[in-house]
Each structure stands twice: as structure tokens, then as C-alpha cells.
Amino acid sequence: MRKMKDSGIEWIGKIPDIWRQTKLKYVTKIRSENGMYSPEQDSYIGLENIVSRSNKLIETETIYESALYSICKKGDILFNKLRPYLAKAIISPIDGFCTGELLNIKHFDGEKRFLWYYLLSDKFIEVVNASTYGAKMPRANTDFILNLPVFLPPLPEQKKIADFLDGKCTDIDQIRADIEKQIEILTDYKKSVITEAVTKGLDPKVKLKDSGIKWVGKIPEHWNVSKMKYACSKITDFTASGSFADLAANVTYLDSPDYAMLIRTADLSKKREVQPIYIDKHAYEYLSNSNLFGGEILLSNIGSVGDVYYFEPLYEKCSLAPNAIMAISKKSSRYLYYFLSMPSATEELRQIGGNAVQQKFNKTQLRQLACIAPPFEEQKAIASCLDEKCSEIDSAIEDKQKQLETLEDYKKSLIFEYVTGKKEVV
């Protein structure tokens, strides 16, 4: 076992005795050249093109206009200063241009792949992220990053570590891709199960008829076609109780728990964590027409148009926030929730939302949306069946997500332990 010494840096811990300590600025050179980018002939790297903790680029639909951008060359190490917690860095595979949010390291006195792994190590990212300034667009300062310590083994060992991590991380990424594909298959299966049940019912032998709704197709002969305004006892939104001027005068948003919680679709989404918003008693009473008690269907009507949720109370008293619409079925809200969750309904809502960059539809448009109305007992049976089946699928997806989290944690620890010498490539 090799001899270890204290690095003197708390977040680094012990390092091999022969490793050299220095600062990034002493072993790197920064590229700070700008040039005129032409979308017709030049390549461009934006933050959205870089895969987190992976030396890969992905294509996006973003179109960049001709303008002055930072120049990058093949082999440059590009490290993201904006929202460093995203852990985006890449060894540029192109000669071209990149966003100015990337710190461009054009030269390193060692193996570039070793430095790339070091920059992506979990503890390094945490330190850079803790240094950011700006609430909405937190970014790190270039000088701060360049003054951070780096611990360098001899060059042959740098290459050996980089080769080892290349192999291990490739294996991890392949396993991750396989699991993500399994999640995609399960998600598609869930969608098909929902569509089949809400449009055809549970009896495979039932006679079908054309619903007259293009995005629904055939339905059982004894089912009725309706509109949301007839199928629901209530369709409303945040502004139902007064004008925008009245709202501004009567509703004050609070950051800490108070009398009631404003519910946004973002609060129900598992895509990201958001800061809760609260209101006082006066505001809650003023918004009485859009208060929530559980069992309502909530639809995002701006931005993430098509996102649908069945509401279960998150706080003792809740009220609907802006940019969402609430609907309550006259019969089974669970059935209607599943109906609105099927892919063709999601697409129809997006069509209603328009083709603008910021899609939007309102409660009046939702009231006119076509829907189907099975007998009440069938609605309950379909909803109950889907509750059970979807719960099983969701459980399987959750297990797969946990596997991804375990893989991610393993990859993080693997990189950190080898680029700081706590583990040795033998």
C-alpha cells in the first residue's frame, strides 16, 4: 500500500505522498478569443449540447444567429461556469465556437483527460457551486476556479487513471442507457394501457362505434360523446374570483408557511424541486372559488401545456396558483384524469395552446374540449383498474430510477476516489 499524506484541503482529504499540489492557474492556459460565428458553416457548443458528467455532445433544435462568440479548438477543455451543479464539461471534439459561459482551457501541463475527470469530480463541483453569485443565473467566477487546488500524480499515472476511468465510465454509461431504455418502454406501455382503457373500456368483446373525435377514435357503442363543460361540475383558474387589479391588491405571496399553500403544477411534478409559495387567510378567502380540497384535476395551461395531475392535498389548506386550470368531474374525476392523460389528449391540449414559443390555453377553451362519457359505473371500474395497473408500472419505473441514482452515485465516487489517489489503478 502506498504512503498517503494529508492534503491540507478538507474536501480533498488524503492524497498519495508523491502527488504534487498546485493551483489550476499554474498548470493551465485559458483561451479567450472571440470570432464571428456563421450558422451556415460553423459548429457551435451550447450548454444544452453537453451531457452532464459525460464527454458527449447532443444535438438540439436551438438555432443560434450570426454573432460574436467564444472560439474553441479541438482538444480544449470546456467547463461550465453557469449553474455548475449541472456538472457539464467536455473535451471539445470540434474547431468552432462555444458559449461564453464555458471556461475554455486550451492547455494543461499533463493528461487532459485526467484534468477533465478532476473538474467533474463531485467535491470539486460542490466547491465551485458554493462560490456562485446571482440568484436566477448563478455562475462561478473564472478567477475563483483557477485558484482552486489540483493534485497531480506523475504523467504516466495520470494517463493510467484516465484510461481506467474511460473504461469504467463507458461501462456505467452503457448500463445507464439500457436502464433508460427500459424506463422508456415502461412509460410507453403505461400510455398504451391508459389509452386502451379510457377509449375502449374493459370488455374486449364490446361493439365499437366511431366517436367522431379524430384524436379519440372508436369507442363502445353505448358510450356518449360530450364536452368538458358538460362532463365537469367546475372548470376554473386562479383569476376566477376577480380582476388582475383585485388580485394584486388582495393576494400577497409568502415564502414561509402560513394559512394556506398556493398549488402550482410545478409543486406536483417530480421533474424538479421548487420552493413552496404560501398565502394568508385573507387571500385564501378571497380565492375561495379556486380553493382545492383534494380530488381535483389540475392542468398546466402555460408552458408545460398538457401536463395533467390528480390533486392530493399538500397542505392543510390549498388554493390554485396562476398558470393552471382546475377541473372537477360530475362523475369520476379519476376517469377524467386518465382520459386527459392519454397522449392524444395531451397533444390536443398542445394544439389548443397554439404554436407560439410560450403555449397557452384558457378555461373557456378547455370547456369546449371534446371528451367521452362512459356510464358512471364503468368510469369507476376503469379508473380502479388503471389505478392498480399504473401503480404497478410506476413501481417498476421507480425501481429503475433508483438503479440510475445508484449508478450515478457510484460514478461520482469512482471518479473522486481515483483523481485524488484514494484508490490506485493496479
C-alpha positions in Angstrom: 0.0 0.0 0.0 1.4 3.4 -1.0 2.1 6.1 1.5 -0.6 8.8 2.0 -0.4 12.4 3.4 -2.9 15.0 4.4 -3.6 17.4 1.5 -4.5 20.2 3.9 -7.7 20.7 2.0 -10.8 19.4 3.8 -12.8 18.5 0.8 -9.9 16.6 -0.7 -8.7 14.6 2.3 -5.6 12.4 2.0 -3.6 12.1 -1.2 -0.6 9.9 -2.2 2.7 11.2 -0.8 4.3 11.7 -4.2 1.5 13.6 -5.8 2.2 17.3 -6.5 -0.1 20.1 -5.2 -0.6 23.2 -7.2 -3.3 25.5 -8.5 -5.2 25.3 -11.7 -3.9 28.6 -12.9 -0.3 27.4 -12.7 -0.8 24.3 -14.9 -3.3 25.7 -17.5 -3.6 28.3 -20.1 -7.0 29.9 -20.9 -8.4 30.6 -24.4 -10.2 34.0 -24.5 -10.6 34.6 -28.2 -13.8 35.7 -29.9 -14.9 35.4 -33.5 -17.9 35.9 -35.8 -20.0 32.7 -35.8 -21.8 31.7 -39.0 -24.6 29.2 -38.6 -24.3 28.1 -42.2 -20.7 27.0 -41.9 -19.6 26.8 -38.3 -20.1 24.4 -35.4 -21.3 25.6 -32.0 -21.3 24.2 -28.5 -24.0 25.5 -26.1 -24.7 24.3 -22.6 -27.7 22.3 -23.7 -25.4 20.4 -26.1 -23.3 19.0 -23.3 -24.4 15.8 -21.4 -23.9 16.0 -17.7 -20.9 14.2 -16.4 -20.2 12.7 -19.8 -17.8 13.7 -22.6 -20.6 13.7 -25.1 -22.4 16.3 -27.2 -26.0 16.0 -28.2 -27.9 17.9 -31.0 -30.7 20.3 -30.1 -33.2 22.3 -32.1 -31.8 25.6 -30.8 -30.7 27.9 -33.7 -28.0 30.5 -33.0 -27.8 33.6 -35.1 -24.6 35.0 -36.5 -22.8 36.9 -33.8 -19.6 37.2 -31.8 -18.9 34.0 -29.8 -16.0 32.4 -28.0 -13.7 30.4 -30.2 -12.9 26.8 -29.2 -10.5 24.4 -30.7 -10.5 20.6 -30.8 -9.0 19.3 -27.5 -9.9 22.4 -25.4 -11.4 21.5 -22.1 -14.7 23.4 -21.7 -16.1 23.8 -18.1 -19.5 25.2 -17.3 -19.5 28.2 -15.0 -23.3 28.8 -15.2 -25.1 26.6 -12.7 -22.0 24.4 -12.0 -24.2 21.8 -10.2 -25.2 20.6 -13.6 -21.7 19.1 -13.9 -21.2 19.9 -17.6 -17.7 19.8 -19.0 -16.3 18.4 -22.3 -13.1 18.0 -24.2 -14.1 19.8 -27.4 -14.3 17.4 -30.4 -14.5 20.3 -32.8 -12.9 23.5 -34.1 -15.7 26.1 -33.8 -17.5 28.3 -31.3 -19.0 28.0 -27.8 -21.0 29.9 -25.3 -19.1 32.4 -23.1 -20.5 30.6 -20.1 -17.8 27.9 -20.7 -14.3 28.3 -19.2 -12.0 27.3 -22.0 -8.8 25.6 -21.0 -6.6 25.4 -24.1 -3.5 23.9 -22.5 -2.8 21.7 -19.5 0.6 20.6 -18.2 -0.5 16.9 -18.2 -3.1 14.5 -19.4 -6.2 16.4 -20.4 -8.5 13.5 -19.7 -7.2 13.4 -16.1 -7.9 17.1 -15.6 -11.4 16.7 -17.2 -12.2 14.0 -14.7 -10.9 16.1 -11.9 -13.1 19.0 -12.9 -16.1 16.7 -12.9 -15.3 15.1 -9.6 -18.2 15.6 -7.1 -16.3 17.5 -4.5 -14.8 19.9 -7.0 -18.2 20.7 -8.4 -19.6 21.3 -4.9 -16.9 23.8 -4.1 -17.4 25.7 -7.4 -21.1 25.6 -7.0 -20.9 27.0 -3.4 -19.0 30.0 -4.8 -21.6 31.2 -7.3 -23.2 34.6 -7.3 -26.6 35.7 -8.8 -29.9 34.2 -7.7 -31.6 33.5 -11.0 -28.5 32.7 -13.1 -25.9 31.5 -10.5 -22.4 31.4 -12.1 -18.9 30.9 -10.8 -16.0 33.4 -11.2 -13.2 32.3 -13.5 -10.5 33.5 -11.1 -12.1 31.6 -8.3 -12.0 28.4 -10.3 -8.4 28.9 -11.5 -7.3 29.5 -7.9 -8.6 26.1 -6.7 -6.1 23.4 -5.9 -5.3 20.5 -8.1 -3.2 17.4 -7.1 -1.2 15.8 -9.9 0.4 12.3 -10.0 3.3 11.7 -12.4 2.2 11.9 -16.1 2.2 8.1 -16.7 -0.1 7.7 -13.7 -2.4 10.4 -15.0 -2.8 8.5 -18.3 -3.3 5.3 -16.4 -6.1 6.8 -14.3 -7.7 8.4 -17.3 -7.6 5.1 -19.3 -9.1 3.2 -16.3 -11.9 5.8 -15.8 -12.6 5.9 -19.5 -13.3 2.1 -19.4 -15.3 2.1 -16.2 -17.4 5.2 -17.1 -18.2 3.8 -20.5 -19.5 0.6 -18.9 -21.6 2.7 -16.4 -23.0 4.9 -19.2 -23.9 1.8 -21.2 -25.8 0.3 -18.3 -27.4 3.6 -17.7 -28.5 3.8 -21.4 -30.0 0.3 -21.1 -32.0 1.2 -17.9 -33.2 4.5 -19.5 -34.5 2.4 -22.5 -36.3 0.1 -20.1 -37.9 3.2 -18.5 -38.9 4.5 -21.9 -40.6 1.1 -22.7 -42.4 1.1 -19.4 -43.6 4.7 -19.9 -44.9 3.9 -23.4 -46.6 0.8 -22.1 -48.3 2.8 -19.4 -49.6 5.3 -22.0 -51.0 2.5 -24.2 -52.7 0.9 -21.2 -54.4 4.2 -20.3 -55.4 4.9 -23.9 -56.9 1.4 -24.4 -58.9 1.5 -21.1 -60.3 5.1 -21.4 -61.3 4.8 -25.0 -62.4 1.1 -25.3 -63.3 0.1 -21.7 -62.6 -3.1 -20.0 -64.7 -5.5 -22.1 -62.7 -6.8 -25.1 -65.8 -8.0 -26.8 -67.8 -4.8 -26.7 -69.1 -3.4 -30.0 -67.4 -0.2 -31.1 -68.6 2.9 -33.0 -66.8 5.9 -34.4 -66.6 8.6 -31.7 -66.5 11.4 -34.2 -63.4 12.8 -32.4 -60.3 12.3 -34.6 -57.9 12.0 -31.7 -60.1 9.5 -29.8 -61.1 7.1 -32.5 -63.6 4.3 -31.8 -65.4 3.9 -28.5 -68.0 1.4 -27.2 -71.4 1.7 -28.8 -73.3 2.6 -25.6 -70.8 5.4 -24.6 -71.7 9.1 -25.1 -69.6 11.9 -26.6 -69.6 15.1 -24.7 -67.7 18.3 -23.9 -65.7 19.1 -20.8 -68.2 21.8 -19.8 -70.9 19.2 -19.6 -68.7 16.5 -18.0 -67.4 18.8 -15.3 -69.2 20.5 -12.4 -66.4 23.1 -12.2 -63.7 24.4 -14.5 -61.9 27.4 -13.2 -58.5 29.1 -12.6 -56.6 31.4 -10.3 -58.3 34.5 -11.6 -61.8 33.2 -11.1 -62.5 35.5 -8.1 -61.6 38.9 -9.5 -59.7 41.0 -11.9 -55.9 41.2 -12.1 -56.0 44.5 -10.2 -58.1 42.9 -7.5 -55.7 40.0 -7.3 -52.7 42.3 -6.8 -54.5 44.1 -4.0 -55.7 41.0 -2.2 -53.1 38.3 -2.7 -49.6 38.5 -1.3 -47.2 35.7 -1.9 -45.3 34.4 1.1 -42.1 32.3 1.3 -42.8 30.7 4.7 -45.7 28.5 5.8 -48.8 30.5 6.7 -52.6 29.9 6.5 -52.7 28.2 3.1 -50.4 27.0 0.2 -50.7 28.0 -3.4 -50.6 25.0 -5.6 -48.7 25.1 -8.9 -48.3 22.2 -11.3 -44.6 22.5 -10.6 -45.4 21.5 -6.9 -46.9 18.3 -8.2 -44.3 17.5 -10.8 -41.4 15.2 -9.9 -39.2 16.8 -12.6 -37.6 19.2 -10.1 -37.9 20.6 -6.6 -39.4 24.1 -6.2 -39.8 26.5 -3.3 -43.4 26.4 -2.0 -45.5 29.6 -2.0 -48.0 30.4 0.8 -50.8 32.9 1.3 -52.6 34.4 4.4 -56.2 33.8 5.5 -57.5 36.9 3.7 -56.0 35.8 0.3 -57.3 32.2 0.8 -60.9 33.5 1.5 -60.6 35.9 -1.5 -59.6 33.0 -3.7 -62.5 30.8 -2.4 -63.6 29.9 -5.9 -60.3 28.2 -6.7 -59.6 26.6 -3.4 -58.5 22.9 -3.5 -59.7 20.1 -1.2 -58.4 17.0 -3.0 -59.7 15.1 -6.0 -59.4 17.9 -8.5 -57.8 17.6 -11.9 -55.1 20.2 -12.4 -53.8 21.1 -15.8 -50.8 23.3 -16.7 -52.1 25.8 -19.3 -48.9 27.8 -19.9 -45.5 26.5 -20.8 -45.8 22.8 -19.9 -49.1 22.6 -21.7 -50.6 19.0 -21.5 -49.2 18.2 -18.0 -52.2 16.8 -16.0 -52.3 15.9 -12.3 -54.8 14.4 -9.9 -54.5 16.6 -6.8 -53.9 15.2 -3.3 -53.6 17.9 -0.6 -50.1 19.0 0.1 -51.0 21.3 3.0 -53.9 21.8 5.4 -55.5 24.4 3.2 -54.7 24.8 -0.5 -55.6 27.2 -3.4 -54.9 27.1 -7.1 -51.9 29.2 -8.2 -51.6 31.1 -11.6 -50.9 29.2 -14.9 -53.0 26.3 -14.1 -56.7 25.2 -14.5 -58.7 23.1 -12.1 -61.5 20.8 -13.3 -63.9 18.6 -11.2 -65.8 15.8 -13.0 -69.5 15.4 -12.3 -68.9 11.7 -12.1 -65.4 10.2 -11.8 -62.6 12.7 -11.7 -60.1 9.7 -11.7 -61.5 8.5 -15.0 -61.4 12.1 -16.5 -57.8 12.4 -15.2 -56.8 9.3 -17.1 -58.7 10.5 -20.2 -56.8 13.8 -20.2 -53.5 11.9 -19.5 -53.6 9.8 -22.7 -51.0 11.0 -25.3 -53.6 12.1 -27.9 -55.4 14.3 -25.3 -52.1 15.8 -24.3 -51.4 16.6 -28.0 -54.8 18.1 -28.5 -54.3 20.4 -25.5 -51.0 21.5 -27.0 -52.7 22.1 -30.3 -55.2 24.3 -28.5 -52.3 26.0 -26.8 -51.1 27.2 -30.2 -47.7 27.2 -32.0 -46.2 30.1 -30.1 -42.9 29.7 -28.1 -45.0 30.0 -24.9 -48.0 27.8 -25.5 -51.2 28.8 -23.6 -54.9 27.9 -23.4 -57.6 29.2 -21.1 -60.6 27.7 -19.2 -63.0 28.7 -21.9 -61.1 26.7 -24.5 -60.9 23.8 -22.1 -64.7 23.8 -21.6 -65.1 23.3 -25.3 -62.7 20.3 -25.4 -64.4 17.1 -26.7 -64.5 14.2 -24.3 -66.2 10.8 -23.9 -68.6 9.9 -21.2 -69.0 6.2 -20.3 -71.7 5.3 -17.7 -70.7 6.2 -14.2 -70.1 2.6 -13.0 -67.8 1.9 -16.0 -65.9 5.1 -15.3 -65.3 3.9 -11.7 -64.3 0.4 -12.8 -61.9 1.8 -15.5 -60.3 4.2 -13.0 -59.9 1.5 -10.4 -58.3 -0.9 -12.9 -55.9 1.8 -14.1 -55.1 2.8 -10.6 -53.9 -0.8 -10.0 -52.1 -1.3 -13.3 -50.5 2.2 -13.3 -49.3 1.7 -9.8 -47.5 -1.5 -10.8 -45.9 0.2 -13.8 -44.9 3.3 -11.7 -43.4 1.0 -9.1 -41.3 -0.7 -11.8 -40.2 2.7 -13.2 -39.3 3.9 -9.7 -37.1 0.8 -9.2 -35.4 1.6 -12.4 -34.9 5.3 -11.4 -33.3 4.1 -8.1 -30.9 2.0 -10.1 -30.0 5.1 -12.1 -29.4 7.0 -8.9 -27.2 4.2 -7.6 -25.2 4.2 -10.8 -24.8 8.0 -10.7 -23.6 7.9 -7.1 -21.1 5.1 -7.9 -19.8 7.0 -10.9 -19.3 10.1 -8.8 -17.4 8.3 -6.0 -15.4 6.3 -8.6 -14.1 9.5 -10.2 -13.3 11.3 -7.0 -11.5 8.4 -5.4 -9.2 7.8 -8.4 -8.4 11.5 -9.3 -7.5 12.2 -5.6 -5.5 9.0 -5.3 -7.6 7.3 -2.6 -7.7 4.3 -4.9 -4.9 3.1 -7.1 -5.1 1.6 -10.6 -3.2 -1.6 -10.4 
